[in-house]
Amino acid sequence: MRTSTLRRTSLEVVAVLVAFAVFIVPFIFMFLTASKDSTEASDLKFSLPTTWPIVDNIKEVFEARDHMLVTAFKNSIILTVASVAILVVLCAMVAFVLQRRPGRVANAVNLLVLSGLIIPPAVVPTIWVLQELHLFKTLPGLILVEVAFQMSFTVLLFRAFIAAIPRELDEAAMIDGCSGLKVFFKVIFPLLRPVTITVILTNSVFIFNDFVNPLYFLPGDENATVQLTLYNFMSQFSTDYNLLFMNIVLITVPPLVLFIFFNRKIVAGMTSGAVKG
């Protein structure tokens, strides 16, 4: 018993040290570099700065390219909120129908959902589709892209959780005169709160931090999202590392705080869905 306890403690200590080395140390290096002036930051050394021009660096980052970071935060917030709202409602409804009404159509849709997890997204055909819909280089077009790319994973999460809800609740509501939509929104959807929180948090962090999709489908300075502002301080011949790392710190803080405060709810929602499914 004592040997197993010591072994478990040793594994926990090793896991904490690995997590510290992989996640905490890079963030400390990033913060220290962001707190230096341009001359010290160019050395890229893990050392304390001789001066701490943090406020000046933050001010310069926000003022760069006509306050592009402010516009980027606005675009990223709109993109994240709209995409997550559509994902929650749409994917919960799809998962409910797939779980409650099995058949050939449901099997075909299931195959499409699984293929969305396996087949990588194609950039050029997606751009062509957006151009035909006159949505290329627009925020609504990027919202649809984010919803499409995250839909498969979200549907599977909701479906695993809905499988644990007894069908007798649906039947009782139907007997009371509820239509299909009322059954979903008044009976089923309130019960999906744990997995809904998980879906909101995981998709929010992913979409807010997304770099590739905005780069391909929403080009232009006026359409920039927070991840694309990293180019503000990088060029072919020089890079302002103190401003670059300060920019990274500023755009990393919101999703990091979100994850720190709600990580238990994320794990609880995914675990309950997995176990009950």
ZAPAMAR-278803 format. One record per residue (C-alpha): x, y, z. Coordinates in nm, 4 decimals, padded with zeros to 6 digits. Example, Ala and Ser with C-alpha at 12.3 -4.5 7.8 and 13.67 -1.06 7.14 Angstrom:
! ZAPAMAR-278803
+----------+----------+----------+
|        X |        Y |        Z |
+----------+----------+----------+
|  01.2300 | -00.4500 |  00.7800 |
|  01.3670 | -00.1060 |  00.7140 |
+----------+----------+----------+
This chain:
! ZAPAMAR-278803
+----------+----------+----------+
|        X |        Y |        Z |
+----------+----------+----------+
|  00.0000 |  00.0000 |  00.0000 |
|  00.2804 |  00.2414 |  00.0934 |
|  00.4700 |  00.1568 | -00.2259 |
|  00.1670 |  00.2283 | -00.4438 |
|  00.1084 |  00.5575 | -00.2597 |
|  00.4693 |  00.6654 | -00.3096 |
|  00.4517 |  00.5682 | -00.6750 |
|  00.1327 |  00.7663 | -00.7257 |
|  00.2826 |  01.0687 | -00.5484 |
|  00.5940 |  01.0465 | -00.7637 |
|  00.3849 |  01.0366 | -01.0802 |
|  00.1873 |  01.3391 | -00.9644 |
|  00.5066 |  01.5336 | -00.8911 |
|  00.6488 |  01.4422 | -01.2321 |
|  00.3244 |  01.5474 | -01.4009 |
|  00.3290 |  01.8839 | -01.2214 |
|  00.6929 |  01.9431 | -01.3173 |
|  00.6262 |  01.8551 | -01.6811 |
|  00.3218 |  02.0840 | -01.6902 |
|  00.5270 |  02.3627 | -01.5322 |
|  00.8057 |  02.3199 | -01.7876 |
|  00.5701 |  02.2990 | -02.0847 |
|  00.3165 |  02.5700 | -01.9951 |
|  00.4378 |  02.7974 | -01.7153 |
|  00.8013 |  02.8498 | -01.8150 |
|  00.7187 |  02.9640 | -02.1729 |
|  00.4564 |  03.2050 | -02.0375 |
|  00.7075 |  03.3512 | -01.7887 |
|  00.9615 |  03.3950 | -02.0699 |
|  00.6934 |  03.5598 | -02.2843 |
|  00.5941 |  03.7997 | -02.0052 |
|  00.9546 |  03.8926 | -01.9237 |
|  01.0318 |  03.9616 | -02.2900 |
|  00.7140 |  04.1691 | -02.3199 |
|  00.8289 |  04.3761 | -02.0202 |
|  01.1636 |  04.4776 | -02.1754 |
|  01.2574 |  04.7548 | -02.4140 |
|  01.3305 |  04.6745 | -02.7777 |
|  01.7086 |  04.6487 | -02.7299 |
|  01.6949 |  04.3989 | -02.4429 |
|  01.4099 |  04.2009 | -02.5976 |
|  01.6058 |  04.1459 | -02.9193 |
|  01.8524 |  03.9256 | -02.7266 |
|  01.5707 |  03.6757 | -02.6453 |
|  01.7300 |  03.5838 | -02.3121 |
|  01.5506 |  03.4393 | -02.0108 |
|  01.6397 |  03.7237 | -01.7748 |
|  01.4791 |  04.0020 | -01.5768 |
|  01.4584 |  04.3376 | -01.7576 |
|  01.6700 |  04.6246 | -01.6293 |
|  01.3694 |  04.8537 | -01.6780 |
|  01.0010 |  04.7661 | -01.6865 |
|  00.8303 |  04.9682 | -01.9647 |
|  00.5139 |  04.7581 | -01.9422 |
|  00.2677 |  05.0467 | -01.9703 |
|  00.4545 |  05.1984 | -02.2640 |
|  00.4614 |  04.8643 | -02.4455 |
|  00.0901 |  04.8089 | -02.3890 |
|  00.0128 |  05.1583 | -02.5137 |
|  00.2265 |  05.1101 | -02.8230 |
|  00.0661 |  04.7742 | -02.8991 |
| -00.2851 |  04.9206 | -02.8844 |
| -00.1885 |  05.2243 | -03.0939 |
| -00.0101 |  05.0236 | -03.3659 |
| -00.1538 |  05.0578 | -03.7173 |
| -00.4333 |  05.2942 | -03.6177 |
| -00.5516 |  05.0950 | -03.3131 |
| -00.5791 |  04.7737 | -03.5090 |
| -00.5813 |  04.5608 | -03.1911 |
| -00.9009 |  04.7318 | -03.0711 |
| -01.0719 |  04.6519 | -03.4019 |
| -00.9375 |  04.2972 | -03.3847 |
| -01.0784 |  04.2411 | -03.0351 |
| -01.4183 |  04.3666 | -03.1534 |
| -01.4131 |  04.1363 | -03.4567 |
| -01.2993 |  03.8364 | -03.2516 |
| -01.5687 |  03.8893 | -02.9882 |
| -01.8427 |  03.9182 | -03.2529 |
| -01.7057 |  03.6122 | -03.4334 |
| -01.6847 |  03.4045 | -03.1160 |
| -02.0219 |  03.4982 | -02.9694 |
| -02.2152 |  03.4541 | -03.2958 |
| -02.0448 |  03.1257 | -03.3881 |
| -02.0887 |  02.9710 | -03.0436 |
| -02.4544 |  03.0767 | -03.0220 |
| -02.5315 |  02.9120 | -03.3561 |
| -02.3336 |  02.6018 | -03.2626 |
| -02.5150 |  02.5548 | -02.9321 |
| -02.8687 |  02.5824 | -03.0714 |
| -02.8155 |  02.4140 | -03.4078 |
| -02.5975 |  02.1255 | -03.2915 |
| -02.8188 |  02.0503 | -02.9910 |
| -03.1216 |  02.0252 | -03.2204 |
| -02.9369 |  01.8049 | -03.4707 |
| -02.8087 |  01.5792 | -03.1939 |
| -03.1593 |  01.5481 | -03.0461 |
| -03.3105 |  01.4429 | -03.3796 |
| -03.0297 |  01.1972 | -03.4539 |
| -03.0583 |  01.0372 | -03.1113 |
| -03.4361 |  01.0179 | -03.0937 |
| -03.5170 |  00.9241 | -03.4550 |
| -03.2777 |  00.6553 | -03.5785 |
| -03.3111 |  00.5378 | -03.9373 |
| -03.1507 |  00.5543 | -04.2783 |
| -03.1505 |  00.9324 | -04.2898 |
| -03.0027 |  00.9523 | -03.9407 |
| -02.7339 |  00.7004 | -04.0358 |
| -02.6431 |  00.9065 | -04.3428 |
| -02.6213 |  01.2226 | -04.1336 |
| -02.4105 |  01.0362 | -03.8775 |
| -02.1707 |  00.9408 | -04.1542 |
| -02.1446 |  01.3065 | -04.2562 |
| -02.0815 |  01.4086 | -03.8963 |
| -01.8014 |  01.1533 | -03.8562 |
| -01.6525 |  01.2490 | -04.1921 |
| -01.6348 |  01.6065 | -04.0663 |
| -01.3965 |  01.4873 | -03.7955 |
| -01.1833 |  01.2783 | -04.0318 |
| -01.1646 |  01.4710 | -04.3593 |
| -00.9517 |  01.7870 | -04.3378 |
| -01.1158 |  02.1109 | -04.4547 |
| -01.0337 |  02.2266 | -04.8077 |
| -00.9455 |  02.5943 | -04.8355 |
| -00.9874 |  02.6601 | -05.2098 |
| -01.3363 |  02.5004 | -05.2479 |
| -01.4509 |  02.6812 | -04.9339 |
| -01.3328 |  03.0147 | -05.0755 |
| -01.5151 |  02.9374 | -05.4016 |
| -01.8382 |  02.8616 | -05.2155 |
| -01.8096 |  03.1830 | -05.0124 |
| -01.7457 |  03.3834 | -05.3283 |
| -02.0547 |  03.2352 | -05.4941 |
| -02.2583 |  03.3292 | -05.1854 |
| -02.0963 |  03.6789 | -05.1814 |
| -01.9709 |  03.6106 | -04.8288 |
| -01.5960 |  03.5965 | -04.8911 |
| -01.4014 |  03.8558 | -04.6888 |
| -01.7055 |  03.9126 | -04.4659 |
| -01.7584 |  03.8387 | -04.0984 |
| -02.0835 |  03.6434 | -04.1587 |
| -01.8948 |  03.4213 | -04.4035 |
| -01.6250 |  03.3450 | -04.1466 |
| -01.8937 |  03.2750 | -03.8851 |
| -02.0453 |  03.0117 | -04.1157 |
| -01.7002 |  02.8608 | -04.1722 |
| -01.6320 |  02.8339 | -03.7989 |
| -01.9745 |  02.6779 | -03.7409 |
| -01.9210 |  02.4253 | -04.0195 |
| -01.5747 |  02.3241 | -03.8983 |
| -01.6796 |  02.2832 | -03.5323 |
| -02.0200 |  02.1274 | -03.5942 |
| -01.9157 |  01.7604 | -03.6003 |
| -01.7401 |  01.7662 | -03.2631 |
| -02.0225 |  01.9650 | -03.1030 |
| -02.2959 |  01.7329 | -03.2343 |
| -02.1143 |  01.4297 | -03.0942 |
| -02.0859 |  01.5935 | -02.7517 |
| -02.4550 |  01.6797 | -02.7409 |
| -02.5641 |  01.3412 | -02.8731 |
| -02.3659 |  01.1511 | -02.6089 |
| -02.5352 |  01.3551 | -02.3364 |
| -02.8864 |  01.3296 | -02.4850 |
| -02.8536 |  00.9503 | -02.4932 |
| -02.8710 |  00.9518 | -02.1120 |
| -03.2011 |  01.1426 | -02.1013 |
| -03.4974 |  00.9013 | -02.0740 |
| -03.7371 |  00.8942 | -02.3683 |
| -04.0259 |  00.8895 | -02.1207 |
| -03.9749 |  01.2640 | -02.0711 |
| -04.0374 |  01.3226 | -02.4421 |
| -04.3466 |  01.1022 | -02.4381 |
| -04.4894 |  01.2710 | -02.1297 |
| -04.4423 |  01.6147 | -02.2845 |
| -04.6053 |  01.5006 | -02.6094 |
| -04.9033 |  01.3654 | -02.4139 |
| -04.9361 |  01.7063 | -02.2464 |
| -04.9688 |  01.8623 | -02.5911 |
| -04.6158 |  01.9845 | -02.6606 |
| -04.4973 |  01.9962 | -03.0186 |
| -04.1528 |  01.8750 | -03.1241 |
| -03.9933 |  02.2179 | -03.0805 |
| -04.1560 |  02.2687 | -02.7418 |
| -04.0345 |  01.9283 | -02.6256 |
| -03.6816 |  02.0211 | -02.7196 |
| -03.6690 |  02.3774 | -02.5860 |
| -03.8806 |  02.3302 | -02.2716 |
| -03.7857 |  01.9767 | -02.1672 |
| -03.4593 |  01.8614 | -02.3263 |
| -03.2545 |  02.1771 | -02.3718 |
| -03.2631 |  02.2846 | -02.0026 |
| -03.1254 |  01.9397 | -01.9107 |
| -02.8259 |  01.9934 | -02.1409 |
| -02.6768 |  02.2651 | -01.9213 |
| -02.3562 |  02.0769 | -01.8214 |
| -02.2605 |  01.9806 | -02.1755 |
| -02.3731 |  02.3213 | -02.3067 |
| -02.1241 |  02.4918 | -02.0749 |
| -01.8532 |  02.2595 | -02.2048 |
| -01.9471 |  02.3342 | -02.5652 |
| -01.9491 |  02.7097 | -02.5038 |
| -01.6108 |  02.7150 | -02.3324 |
| -01.4227 |  02.4803 | -02.5651 |
| -01.5558 |  02.6385 | -02.8840 |
| -01.5048 |  02.9916 | -02.7503 |
| -01.1388 |  02.9271 | -02.6745 |
| -01.0810 |  02.7569 | -03.0101 |
| -01.2586 |  03.0178 | -03.2234 |
| -01.1100 |  03.3142 | -03.0364 |
| -00.7609 |  03.1670 | -03.0831 |
| -00.8182 |  03.0593 | -03.4441 |
| -00.5462 |  03.1834 | -03.6781 |
| -00.5826 |  02.9881 | -04.0030 |
| -00.9484 |  03.0492 | -04.0869 |
| -00.9390 |  03.4303 | -04.0479 |
| -00.6137 |  03.4366 | -04.2446 |
| -00.7696 |  03.2549 | -04.5418 |
| -01.1332 |  03.3614 | -04.5346 |
| -01.1262 |  03.7122 | -04.3843 |
| -00.8206 |  03.8986 | -04.5208 |
| -00.7777 |  04.2722 | -04.4766 |
| -00.6720 |  04.5011 | -04.1904 |
| -01.0282 |  04.6155 | -04.1226 |
| -01.1315 |  04.2512 | -04.0800 |
| -00.8393 |  04.1439 | -03.8618 |
| -00.8925 |  03.9166 | -03.5629 |
| -00.6667 |  03.9143 | -03.2588 |
| -00.4372 |  03.6383 | -03.3832 |
| -00.3631 |  03.8241 | -03.7066 |
| -00.2360 |  04.1296 | -03.5172 |
|  00.0867 |  03.9363 | -03.4544 |
|  00.1958 |  04.0527 | -03.7999 |
|  00.1961 |  04.4135 | -03.6768 |
|  00.5414 |  04.3767 | -03.5260 |
|  00.7022 |  04.1287 | -03.7659 |
|  00.8673 |  04.2123 | -04.0950 |
|  01.1149 |  04.0565 | -04.3354 |
|  01.4146 |  04.2369 | -04.1872 |
|  01.3276 |  04.3158 | -03.8246 |
|  01.0938 |  04.2185 | -03.5420 |
|  00.9997 |  04.4153 | -03.2314 |
|  01.0070 |  04.1220 | -02.9919 |
|  00.8973 |  04.3210 | -02.6877 |
|  00.5833 |  04.4450 | -02.8665 |
|  00.5242 |  04.1084 | -03.0327 |
|  00.5312 |  03.9230 | -02.7012 |
|  00.3220 |  04.1919 | -02.5326 |
|  00.0644 |  04.1463 | -02.8070 |
|  00.0701 |  03.7706 | -02.7451 |
|  00.0219 |  03.8251 | -02.3711 |
| -00.2749 |  04.0563 | -02.4276 |
| -00.4571 |  03.8187 | -02.6632 |
| -00.3748 |  03.5143 | -02.4484 |
| -00.5136 |  03.6482 | -02.1227 |
| -00.8929 |  03.6302 | -02.2021 |
| -00.9051 |  03.2604 | -02.3037 |
| -00.6530 |  03.1738 | -02.0313 |
| -00.8684 |  03.3327 | -01.7602 |
| -01.1765 |  03.1631 | -01.9061 |
| -01.0069 |  02.8237 | -01.8925 |
| -00.8675 |  02.8706 | -01.5406 |
| -01.2064 |  02.9579 | -01.3917 |
| -01.4138 |  02.7022 | -01.5819 |
| -01.1779 |  02.4085 | -01.6400 |
| -01.3671 |  02.1903 | -01.3920 |
| -01.6941 |  02.2511 | -01.5762 |
| -01.5260 |  02.1620 | -01.9067 |
| -01.4018 |  01.8301 | -01.7689 |
| -01.7321 |  01.7593 | -01.5917 |
| -01.9368 |  01.8195 | -01.9063 |
| -01.7184 |  01.6046 | -02.1296 |
| -01.6900 |  01.3257 | -01.8703 |
| -02.0619 |  01.3098 | -01.8016 |
| -02.1367 |  01.2930 | -02.1714 |
| -01.8786 |  01.0215 | -02.2277 |
| -01.9887 |  00.8077 | -01.9357 |
| -02.3624 |  00.8415 | -01.9958 |
| -02.3322 |  00.7975 | -02.3708 |
+----------+----------+----------+
